[in-house]
């Protein structure tokens, strides 16, 4: 509920008390004790400590397959940037953080409010600070079948193979030109996948008419993943995460991905 409606811990507590729909979803009745903001925070912390977020996501993925929504017709791989509040660090502090060190002058209280795992990245002329949500989506149903969380500076192609879903009914793999390299094409062939990676021209070699047509054909399938990111942005209001550190961010992004899948399942069940 928190991820679906982009609510703070305090707002979740209030909405459970105020909305019968929230209570029904949680199996609560009038007069039942309601989890307070501290309990909701503690639940996420326990997920983090136990490393169970991936397990929860996998359980729902298995539920989908058992209920007629197995991964079909190929898969699309892409990544979205998830921003966090920008840090106001000096150049020397940023240098130390990039080297994997924490500035010695930071007191414990200051450390708790500093995200040393997030990184800067530039995309389409804009600068972002945060993380990336790398996802694998099946073509037919548009469910997220797998995900990986990295800092924003990690190139999309670095987690390409990790995301590939062996359980998809088709061996077709769609991705944009960021994933295209001689190594990735060779690896896909070794794993038995059919590559449908966008081609990119360069200064000394423009794309042929045939290659441009191929890109347009692939783009029609690949664009389905933009629906996933669009719905997540709509559900979140914005994609800024207000938590600190890779471990907590993995839980929050994992919950967002799970919330998307639950929302998608409810939509498909009700609309057919």
C-alpha positions as a Markdown table, in Angstrom:
| # | Residue | x | y | z |
|---|---|---|---|---|
| 1 | Unk | 0.0 | 0.0 | 0.0 |
| 2 | Unk | 2.8 | 2.4 | 0.8 |
| 3 | Unk | 4.6 | 1.8 | -2.5 |
| 4 | Unk | 1.3 | 1.8 | -4.4 |
| 5 | Unk | 0.2 | 5.2 | -3.2 |
| 6 | Unk | 3.6 | 6.8 | -2.4 |
| 7 | Unk | 2.8 | 7.3 | 1.3 |
| 8 | Unk | 5.1 | 8.0 | 4.3 |
| 9 | Unk | 5.0 | 5.7 | 7.3 |
| 10 | Unk | 2.8 | 8.2 | 9.1 |
| 11 | Unk | 0.5 | 8.5 | 6.2 |
| 12 | Unk | 0.1 | 4.8 | 5.9 |
| 13 | Unk | -0.9 | 4.5 | 9.5 |
| 14 | Unk | -3.5 | 7.3 | 9.1 |
| 15 | Unk | -4.9 | 5.9 | 5.8 |
| 16 | Unk | -5.4 | 2.4 | 7.4 |
| 17 | Unk | -7.3 | 4.0 | 10.2 |
| 18 | Unk | -9.3 | 6.2 | 7.8 |
| 19 | Unk | -10.0 | 3.9 | 4.8 |
| 20 | Unk | -12.1 | 0.7 | 4.9 |
| 21 | Unk | -10.5 | -0.3 | 1.6 |
| 22 | Unk | -7.1 | -0.3 | 3.2 |
| 23 | Unk | -8.4 | -2.3 | 6.2 |
| 24 | Unk | -10.1 | -4.9 | 4.0 |
| 25 | Unk | -6.9 | -5.3 | 1.9 |
| 26 | Unk | -5.0 | -6.0 | 5.2 |
| 27 | Unk | -7.7 | -8.3 | 6.5 |
| 28 | Unk | -8.5 | -6.0 | 9.4 |
| 29 | Unk | -11.9 | -5.2 | 10.9 |
| 30 | Unk | -13.1 | -2.2 | 12.8 |
| 31 | Unk | -11.6 | -2.3 | 16.3 |
| 32 | Unk | -8.5 | -4.3 | 15.3 |
| 33 | Unk | -5.1 | -2.9 | 16.2 |
| 34 | Unk | -3.5 | -1.0 | 13.3 |
| 35 | Unk | 0.2 | -1.0 | 12.6 |
| 36 | Unk | 1.6 | 2.4 | 13.5 |
| 37 | Unk | 4.4 | 4.3 | 11.7 |
| 38 | Unk | 7.1 | 2.7 | 13.8 |
| 39 | Unk | 5.9 | -0.8 | 13.1 |
| 40 | Unk | 5.8 | -0.1 | 9.3 |
| 41 | Unk | 9.4 | 1.3 | 9.5 |
| 42 | Unk | 10.5 | -1.8 | 11.5 |
| 43 | Unk | 9.0 | -4.2 | 9.0 |
| 44 | Unk | 11.1 | -2.7 | 6.2 |
| 45 | Unk | 14.2 | -2.9 | 8.5 |
| 46 | Unk | 13.5 | -6.5 | 9.2 |
| 47 | Unk | 13.1 | -7.2 | 5.5 |
| 48 | Unk | 16.5 | -5.5 | 5.0 |
| 49 | Unk | 18.2 | -7.4 | 7.8 |
| 50 | Unk | 16.8 | -10.8 | 6.8 |
| 51 | Unk | 17.4 | -10.2 | 3.0 |
| 52 | Unk | 13.9 | -11.4 | 2.3 |
| 53 | Unk | 12.8 | -8.8 | -0.3 |
| 54 | Unk | 13.9 | -10.9 | -3.2 |
| 55 | Unk | 12.2 | -13.9 | -1.7 |
| 56 | Unk | 8.9 | -12.1 | -1.5 |
| 57 | Unk | 9.2 | -10.9 | -5.1 |
| 58 | Unk | 10.0 | -14.5 | -6.2 |
| 59 | Unk | 6.9 | -15.8 | -4.3 |
| 60 | Unk | 4.6 | -13.5 | -6.2 |
| 61 | Unk | 6.3 | -14.3 | -9.5 |
| 62 | Unk | 5.5 | -18.0 | -8.8 |
| 63 | Unk | 1.9 | -17.1 | -7.9 |
| 64 | Unk | 1.6 | -15.3 | -11.3 |
| 65 | Unk | 2.8 | -18.4 | -13.2 |
| 66 | Unk | 0.5 | -20.7 | -11.2 |
| 67 | Unk | -2.5 | -18.4 | -12.1 |
| 68 | Unk | -2.1 | -18.2 | -15.9 |
| 69 | Unk | 0.4 | -15.4 | -16.1 |
| 70 | Unk | 3.7 | -17.1 | -16.9 |
| 71 | Unk | 6.3 | -15.2 | -18.8 |
| 72 | Unk | 5.6 | -15.4 | -22.6 |
| 73 | Unk | 6.5 | -14.0 | -26.0 |
| 74 | Unk | 10.0 | -12.8 | -25.1 |
| 75 | Unk | 11.5 | -10.4 | -22.7 |
| 76 | Unk | 12.6 | -6.8 | -22.6 |
| 77 | Unk | 15.5 | -5.5 | -20.5 |
| 78 | Unk | 15.9 | -1.8 | -19.5 |
| 79 | Unk | 16.7 | 0.4 | -16.6 |
| 80 | Unk | 15.3 | 3.5 | -15.0 |
| 81 | Unk | 17.1 | 6.0 | -12.8 |
| 82 | Unk | 15.8 | 6.3 | -9.2 |
| 83 | Unk | 16.9 | 9.6 | -7.7 |
| 84 | Unk | 17.6 | 10.3 | -4.1 |
| 85 | Unk | 18.1 | 13.7 | -2.4 |
| 86 | Unk | 21.3 | 15.3 | -3.6 |
| 87 | Unk | 24.2 | 15.4 | -1.2 |
| 88 | Unk | 26.0 | 18.7 | -0.4 |
| 89 | Unk | 29.5 | 17.4 | -0.2 |
| 90 | Unk | 32.8 | 19.1 | -0.9 |
| 91 | Unk | 34.9 | 17.9 | -3.8 |
| 92 | Unk | 37.3 | 16.2 | -1.4 |
| 93 | Unk | 34.5 | 14.4 | 0.4 |
| 94 | Unk | 33.1 | 13.2 | -3.0 |
| 95 | Unk | 36.6 | 12.0 | -4.0 |
| 96 | Unk | 36.9 | 10.0 | -0.8 |
| 97 | Unk | 33.4 | 8.5 | -1.2 |
| 98 | Unk | 34.2 | 7.4 | -4.8 |
| 99 | Unk | 37.3 | 5.7 | -3.4 |
| 100 | Unk | 35.1 | 3.8 | -1.0 |
| 101 | Unk | 36.1 | 5.7 | 2.1 |
| 102 | Unk | 34.1 | 7.8 | 4.5 |
| 103 | Unk | 35.4 | 11.3 | 5.4 |
| 104 | Unk | 37.1 | 11.0 | 8.8 |
| 105 | Unk | 35.7 | 14.3 | 10.0 |
| 106 | Unk | 32.1 | 13.1 | 9.7 |
| 107 | Unk | 30.5 | 12.5 | 13.1 |
| 108 | Unk | 28.2 | 9.5 | 13.6 |
| 109 | Unk | 25.1 | 11.7 | 13.5 |
| 110 | Unk | 26.2 | 13.2 | 10.2 |
| 111 | Unk | 27.1 | 9.8 | 8.7 |
| 112 | Unk | 23.5 | 8.6 | 9.3 |
| 113 | Unk | 22.2 | 11.3 | 7.0 |
| 114 | Unk | 24.8 | 10.8 | 4.2 |
| 115 | Unk | 24.3 | 8.4 | 1.3 |
| 116 | Unk | 27.7 | 7.2 | 0.3 |
| 117 | Unk | 26.4 | 4.5 | -2.0 |
| 118 | Unk | 24.5 | 6.7 | -4.5 |
| 119 | Unk | 26.3 | 8.0 | -7.6 |
| 120 | Unk | 26.0 | 10.8 | -10.2 |
| 121 | Unk | 25.1 | 10.0 | -13.8 |
| 122 | Unk | 24.3 | 12.2 | -16.8 |
| 123 | Unk | 21.5 | 11.2 | -19.2 |
| 124 | Unk | 20.0 | 13.1 | -22.1 |
| 125 | Unk | 21.8 | 16.2 | -20.9 |
| 126 | Unk | 20.4 | 16.0 | -17.4 |
| 127 | Unk | 22.4 | 15.1 | -14.2 |
| 128 | Unk | 20.9 | 12.7 | -11.7 |
| 129 | Unk | 22.1 | 11.4 | -8.3 |
| 130 | Unk | 20.9 | 8.1 | -7.0 |
| 131 | Unk | 20.4 | 4.5 | -8.2 |
| 132 | Unk | 19.2 | 2.4 | -11.1 |
| 133 | Unk | 16.3 | -0.1 | -11.2 |
| 134 | Unk | 17.2 | -2.7 | -13.8 |
| 135 | Unk | 14.3 | -4.8 | -14.8 |
| 136 | Unk | 13.3 | -7.7 | -17.1 |
| 137 | Unk | 9.7 | -7.6 | -18.3 |
| 138 | Unk | 7.8 | -10.2 | -20.3 |
| 139 | Unk | 6.4 | -9.0 | -23.6 |
| 140 | Unk | 2.9 | -10.5 | -23.3 |
| 141 | Unk | 1.8 | -9.6 | -19.8 |
| 142 | Unk | 4.2 | -6.8 | -18.9 |
| 143 | Unk | 5.1 | -8.1 | -15.5 |
| 144 | Unk | 8.5 | -7.5 | -14.0 |
| 145 | Unk | 10.1 | -10.9 | -13.9 |
| 146 | Unk | 13.4 | -9.9 | -12.4 |
| 147 | Unk | 15.3 | -6.9 | -11.2 |
| 148 | Unk | 18.6 | -5.7 | -10.0 |
| 149 | Unk | 19.5 | -2.5 | -8.1 |
| 150 | Unk | 22.8 | -0.6 | -8.6 |
| 151 | Unk | 24.1 | 2.9 | -8.2 |
| 152 | Unk | 23.3 | 5.2 | -11.0 |
| 153 | Unk | 26.8 | 5.2 | -12.5 |
| 154 | Unk | 26.7 | 1.5 | -13.3 |
| 155 | Unk | 26.2 | 0.9 | -17.1 |
| 156 | Unk | 23.0 | -0.8 | -18.0 |
| 157 | Unk | 24.9 | -3.6 | -19.8 |
| 158 | Unk | 26.7 | -4.7 | -16.6 |
| 159 | Unk | 23.7 | -6.5 | -15.3 |
| 160 | Unk | 22.3 | -7.7 | -18.6 |
| 161 | Unk | 23.0 | -11.4 | -18.3 |
| 162 | Unk | 21.9 | -11.4 | -14.6 |
| 163 | Unk | 18.4 | -10.3 | -15.6 |
| 164 | Unk | 17.7 | -12.8 | -18.4 |
| 165 | Unk | 14.8 | -15.0 | -17.6 |
| 166 | Unk | 15.2 | -18.6 | -18.6 |
| 167 | Unk | 11.6 | -19.4 | -17.8 |
| 168 | Unk | 10.1 | -17.2 | -20.7 |
| 169 | Unk | 8.3 | -19.3 | -23.3 |
| 170 | Unk | 10.2 | -17.4 | -26.0 |
| 171 | Unk | 14.0 | -17.0 | -26.5 |
| 172 | Unk | 13.6 | -13.5 | -27.9 |
| 173 | Unk | 15.4 | -10.7 | -26.0 |
| 174 | Unk | 14.7 | -7.0 | -26.7 |
| 175 | Unk | 16.9 | -4.1 | -25.4 |
| 176 | Unk | 18.1 | -0.7 | -26.5 |
| 177 | Unk | 21.5 | 0.0 | -28.1 |
| 178 | Unk | 23.1 | 0.5 | -24.6 |
| 179 | Unk | 23.1 | -3.3 | -24.3 |
| 180 | Unk | 24.5 | -4.0 | -27.8 |
| 181 | Unk | 28.1 | -5.1 | -28.0 |
| 182 | Unk | 30.0 | -7.9 | -29.7 |
| 183 | Unk | 30.3 | -9.6 | -26.3 |
| 184 | Unk | 26.6 | -9.4 | -25.4 |
| 185 | Unk | 25.6 | -10.7 | -28.8 |
| 186 | Unk | 28.0 | -13.6 | -28.5 |
| 187 | Unk | 26.8 | -14.4 | -25.0 |
| 188 | Unk | 23.1 | -14.3 | -25.9 |
| 189 | Unk | 23.9 | -16.8 | -28.7 |
| 190 | Unk | 25.8 | -19.1 | -26.2 |
| 191 | Unk | 22.8 | -19.0 | -23.9 |
| 192 | Unk | 20.4 | -19.9 | -26.7 |
| 193 | Unk | 18.6 | -16.5 | -26.9 |
| 194 | Unk | 17.7 | -14.6 | -30.0 |
| 195 | Unk | 18.9 | -11.0 | -29.8 |
| 196 | Unk | 16.7 | -8.1 | -30.8 |
| 197 | Unk | 19.0 | -5.3 | -29.7 |
| 198 | Unk | 18.7 | -1.8 | -31.2 |
| 199 | Unk | 21.4 | -0.8 | -33.6 |
| 200 | Unk | 23.1 | 2.6 | -33.4 |
| 201 | Unk | 24.9 | 4.5 | -36.1 |
| 202 | Unk | 28.1 | 6.4 | -35.6 |
| 203 | Unk | 29.8 | 9.4 | -37.2 |
| 204 | Unk | 31.5 | 7.4 | -39.9 |
| 205 | Unk | 28.8 | 4.9 | -40.5 |
| 206 | Unk | 25.1 | 5.7 | -40.7 |
| 207 | Unk | 22.5 | 3.0 | -40.3 |
| 208 | Unk | 21.3 | 1.5 | -43.6 |
| 209 | Unk | 17.6 | 1.7 | -44.5 |
| 210 | Unk | 17.3 | -2.0 | -43.6 |
| 211 | Unk | 18.8 | -1.4 | -40.2 |
| 212 | Unk | 16.5 | 1.6 | -39.6 |
| 213 | Unk | 13.5 | -0.5 | -40.4 |
| 214 | Unk | 14.7 | -3.2 | -38.1 |
| 215 | Unk | 15.0 | -0.7 | -35.3 |
| 216 | Unk | 11.5 | 0.4 | -35.8 |
| 217 | Unk | 10.2 | -3.1 | -35.7 |
| 218 | Unk | 12.1 | -3.9 | -32.5 |
| 219 | Unk | 11.0 | -0.6 | -31.0 |
| 220 | Unk | 7.4 | -1.6 | -31.2 |
| 221 | Unk | 8.0 | -4.5 | -28.8 |
| 222 | Unk | 10.6 | -2.8 | -26.7 |
| 223 | Unk | 8.4 | 0.2 | -26.0 |
| 224 | Unk | 6.2 | -1.9 | -23.9 |
| 225 | Unk | 8.6 | -1.6 | -21.0 |
| 226 | Unk | 8.1 | 2.2 | -21.0 |
| 227 | Unk | 4.5 | 1.5 | -19.8 |
| 228 | Unk | 6.1 | -0.2 | -16.7 |
| 229 | Unk | 8.3 | 2.8 | -15.9 |
| 230 | Unk | 5.4 | 5.2 | -16.6 |
| 231 | Unk | 3.0 | 3.3 | -14.2 |
| 232 | Unk | 5.7 | 3.2 | -11.5 |
| 233 | Unk | 6.2 | 7.0 | -11.9 |
| 234 | Unk | 2.5 | 7.6 | -11.7 |
| 235 | Unk | 2.1 | 5.4 | -8.6 |
| 236 | Unk | 5.1 | 7.0 | -6.9 |
| 237 | Unk | 4.1 | 10.6 | -7.8 |
| 238 | Unk | 7.8 | 11.0 | -8.4 |
| 239 | Unk | 10.6 | 8.5 | -8.4 |
| 240 | Unk | 12.7 | 10.1 | -5.6 |
| 241 | Unk | 13.5 | 7.8 | -2.8 |
| 242 | Unk | 13.9 | 9.3 | 0.7 |
| 243 | Unk | 16.0 | 6.6 | 2.3 |
| 244 | Unk | 19.8 | 6.3 | 2.7 |
| 245 | Unk | 22.1 | 3.5 | 1.6 |
| 246 | Unk | 22.1 | 0.7 | -0.9 |
| 247 | Unk | 20.6 | -1.9 | 1.5 |
| 248 | Unk | 17.5 | 0.2 | 2.3 |
| 249 | Unk | 17.2 | 1.3 | -1.3 |
| 250 | Unk | 17.1 | -2.3 | -2.5 |
| 251 | Unk | 14.2 | -2.9 | -0.2 |
| 252 | Unk | 12.3 | 0.2 | -1.3 |
| 253 | Unk | 12.8 | -0.5 | -5.0 |
| 254 | Unk | 12.0 | -4.1 | -4.5 |
| 255 | Unk | 8.7 | -3.1 | -2.9 |
| 256 | Unk | 8.0 | -0.7 | -5.7 |
| 257 | Unk | 8.5 | -3.5 | -8.3 |
| 258 | Unk | 6.3 | -5.9 | -6.3 |
| 259 | Unk | 3.6 | -3.2 | -5.9 |
| 260 | Unk | 3.7 | -2.7 | -9.7 |
| 261 | Unk | 3.2 | -6.4 | -10.3 |
| 262 | Unk | 0.3 | -6.7 | -7.8 |
| 263 | Unk | -1.3 | -3.6 | -9.4 |
| 264 | Unk | -0.8 | -5.1 | -12.9 |
| 265 | Unk | -2.3 | -8.4 | -11.8 |
| 266 | Unk | -5.4 | -6.7 | -10.3 |
| 267 | Unk | -5.9 | -4.8 | -13.6 |
| 268 | Unk | -5.6 | -7.9 | -15.8 |
| 269 | Unk | -7.9 | -9.9 | -13.6 |
| 270 | Unk | -10.6 | -7.3 | -13.5 |
| 271 | Unk | -10.4 | -6.3 | -17.2 |
| 272 | Unk | -9.6 | -9.7 | -18.6 |
